[in-house]
């Protein structure tokens, strides 16, 4: 069977591909096609090891290109869709690419999947589509209240995916994850940005009062959750995937400072992000009870290993710090 993984050169997509290959024989997949447009955050070197596998091939192309998506999804059994513009700050300074890629690109992929007879379509989304929650945790049936151009474009893509299930019967499943961390994350995101800044002797920019709360999820746990949904998730359903570790940005910063041998003199307070959501928290009861999902990576151990990876792989991130799309 053929599986197509979009956004496979990115942080999460490349790690998912590695874990998927470990399970692909058991799942019956003997052809794995990786699709990525190789924009600024999609790195060919993230796929170096997976492309050594004879079952894997790579196509450089856009999910907006009907000719490409129609060809690759024809007779594919499964699609796992990571490809997206994903950085909130960039969406604030320039929103159009987010709506083009995340909404129109996803619609094109869904249409190609419908025409191609795809039997499993996992659409990867984010907890940011829910907006902000002062207490408690979001269940999958919570209303969508996105507050940034990025999150609103992802909400649009979620709705498109679910509409293709309801209207055409396309077997779509949507996953919504909390904040990911781990090796190979592009250094515009907070953990790699702070670690690499500290490595360069720079300060770390902390938004506002630093009390915004995020739930942290190791990329390996996220990918394990996606694999469970791909294998046994129910068509037309949404599954939250969280890590279970909620921290304020200030608490996270202090942990990173300690791991990097720095102190709070390295913090540079900056004006808060426009439309900055105060707190995210997902309820993972559904994926736990239906599919047996349990996070396996202890946050403190995972964070320490991530910091160590960036310290040991300066050649990977050094040239990326000032990359513009």
JOQUI-V42309 format. One record per residue. N is the residue number from 1. PHI is phi as a letter, one per 20 degrees, with the letter a starting at -180 (none if undefined). D_LAST is the distance of its C-alpha to the last C-alpha in Angstrom with 1 decimal. Layout:
N,PHI,D_LAST  N,PHI,D_LAST
This chain:
1,none,34.7  2,d,31.1  3,c,28.3  4,d,24.7  5,d,21.9  6,e,18.6  7,m,15.4  8,f,17.6  9,e,15.1  10,e,13.9  11,g,15.9  12,f,18.6  13,f,18.7  14,f,19.4  15,f,22.0  16,g,23.6  17,g,23.9  18,f,25.8  19,f,28.2  20,f,28.6  21,f,29.8  22,f,32.5  23,d,33.8  24,f,33.2  25,f,36.6  26,f,38.3  27,e,36.4  28,n,37.2  29,e,33.8  30,d,34.1  31,c,31.0  32,c,27.5  33,d,24.6  34,d,21.1  35,d,18.4  36,b,14.6  37,e,12.0  38,l,10.4  39,f,6.8  40,g,5.1  41,e,8.0  42,e,10.5  43,d,12.6  44,g,15.5  45,f,17.6  46,f,17.8  47,d,20.0  48,g,22.2  49,f,25.3  50,f,25.1  51,f,24.9  52,f,28.2  53,f,29.9  54,f,31.6  55,e,31.0  56,d,27.2  57,c,25.2  58,d,21.5  59,c,20.0  60,e,16.5  61,a,16.0  62,d,14.8  63,f,17.0  64,e,17.1  65,e,19.0  66,g,22.7  67,f,24.0  68,f,22.0  69,f,22.7  70,f,26.3  71,f,27.1  72,f,25.7  73,e,27.3  74,f,30.6  75,m,33.2  76,f,30.7  77,e,32.5  78,c,29.6  79,c,25.9  80,d,23.9  81,d,20.8  82,e,18.0  83,g,14.9  84,a,13.1  85,e,10.3  86,c,12.0  87,e,11.2  88,g,13.7  89,g,12.6  90,f,9.2  91,f,11.6  92,f,14.0  93,e,12.0  94,a,10.6  95,e,12.6  96,g,12.8  97,f,10.1  98,f,12.0  99,f,15.3  100,f,14.5  101,f,13.4  102,f,15.6  103,e,18.6  104,f,18.8  105,f,17.4  106,f,19.9  107,f,22.6  108,f,22.2  109,f,22.4  110,f,25.4  111,f,27.1  112,f,26.7  113,f,28.1  114,f,31.0  115,f,31.8  116,e,31.6  117,m,33.9  118,f,31.6  119,d,33.8  120,b,31.5  121,c,28.1  122,d,26.5  123,d,23.7  124,e,21.8  125,c,21.3  126,b,21.5  127,f,24.3  128,f,22.2  129,f,23.5  130,f,26.9  131,n,26.0  132,c,28.1  133,c,31.5  134,f,33.9  135,b,36.1  136,m,36.7  137,c,34.1  138,f,32.6  139,e,34.3  140,f,32.6  141,e,34.6  142,f,33.3  143,g,32.1  144,e,28.3  145,c,27.4  146,f,23.6  147,d,22.7  148,c,18.9  149,g,16.7  150,f,15.3  151,f,18.8  152,f,20.2  153,f,17.9  154,f,19.0  155,f,22.6  156,f,22.4  157,f,21.4  158,f,24.3  159,f,26.7  160,f,25.8  161,f,26.4  162,f,29.7  163,f,30.8  164,f,30.5  165,f,32.9  166,f,35.3  167,e,35.4  168,d,35.2  169,m,36.1  170,f,32.9  171,f,33.2  172,e,30.1  173,c,29.7  174,d,27.2  175,d,26.3  176,c,25.1  177,d,24.3  178,e,24.3  179,f,21.9  180,e,21.3  181,b,21.4  182,q,22.1  183,f,21.0  184,m,17.6  185,f,15.8  186,f,12.3  187,f,13.3  188,e,11.6  189,e,14.6  190,f,17.9  191,f,20.0  192,f,17.9  193,f,16.7  194,f,20.4  195,f,21.7  196,f,19.6  197,g,20.2  198,f,23.8  199,f,23.8  200,e,22.7  201,m,25.3  202,e,23.0  203,e,23.8  204,d,22.2  205,e,21.2  206,d,23.3  207,f,22.9  208,l,26.1  209,e,29.2  210,m,27.5  211,d,29.6  212,f,27.1  213,d,28.0  214,c,26.0  215,e,27.5  216,d,26.2  217,c,26.1  218,f,25.7  219,g,23.5  220,f,26.6  221,f,28.6  222,g,25.9  223,f,25.9  224,f,29.7  225,f,29.8  226,f,27.7  227,f,30.1  228,f,33.0  229,f,31.7  230,g,31.0  231,f,34.5  232,c,36.6  233,f,34.7  234,e,36.3  235,g,34.8  236,n,33.8  237,d,33.5  238,d,30.9  239,c,30.8  240,f,29.6  241,c,28.6  242,c,28.9  243,d,29.6  244,n,32.4  245,c,31.4  246,e,30.8  247,c,29.9  248,f,29.1  249,f,26.0  250,f,28.7  251,f,30.5  252,f,27.4  253,g,26.7  254,f,30.3  255,f,30.2  256,f,27.2  257,g,28.9  258,f,32.0  259,f,30.4  260,e,28.8  261,m,32.0  262,d,30.9  263,c,32.5  264,f,31.6  265,f,31.6  266,e,28.0  267,e,27.0  268,d,25.4  269,f,26.0  270,c,23.3  271,g,23.5  272,f,23.1  273,f,20.0  274,f,20.7  275,m,22.4  276,f,22.5  277,f,24.5  278,f,27.5  279,b,28.3  280,d,27.4  281,a,30.1  282,d,30.6  283,e,34.0  284,d,34.0  285,g,37.6  286,f,36.9  287,f,35.0  288,f,37.5  289,f,40.6  290,e,39.6  291,c,37.7  292,m,38.7  293,f,35.4  294,b,35.7  295,g,33.1  296,d,34.2  297,e,32.1  298,f,33.6  299,f,31.0  300,f,32.3  301,f,32.6  302,f,29.1  303,f,27.5  304,f,29.5  305,f,28.5  306,f,24.8  307,g,25.2  308,f,27.2  309,f,24.6  310,f,22.0  311,f,24.9  312,e,25.8  313,c,22.4  314,g,21.0  315,f,20.0  316,f,17.6  317,e,15.6  318,g,16.4  319,e,13.7  320,e,11.0  321,f,11.9  322,d,9.9  323,f,6.7  324,d,3.8  325,f,0.0
